[in-house]
């Protein structure tokens, strides 16, 4: 099922640092077997210090509409399915795909 996509939208950055906050990608699009993607990027002088990015459900909803799994019609099969998402954190210029 290589045609599946996981979309993560509406990222919010919180920081207590005085530097400009980094910018979350919107949406983050993950594809099985696909290339690495940037989740958050920062321009020169931004993103310094401590910050967090989250994709929370609105109004404490039990369903998070910011996380969307797209499965093409006819591709779904009955049964339990699992996947692993690997987060690789880097801190430096030019990190991630396309840099």
C-alpha positions, 0 to 999 in steps of 0.5 A: 500500500505504497499509495497511502499518505499521512498528513499532519496539519496545523502545527503550533510552535511554543517557545520561551526563547527570545529568538524568532520561532521556527516555522512548522511545515503545513502540512507535513506529508509522510509517504511509506518508503518516501524521503525524509521531510522537514517538520520544522525549519528555521531561518538564520538566527531563528529557532535558537533555544528551547521550543516545542511543536505540537499538533493538538486536537481542537477544543480537547476533541477526542478525534484529532482532525490535524492528523489524516490518513489517506488510503486510496479507494479499494486499497484497504484490507480487513485486519489490523495494520501497523506502521512505524514513524521514525523521527530524526532530530537534527540541529544544523544548517542544511539538514533534511531533504532538498537542502 
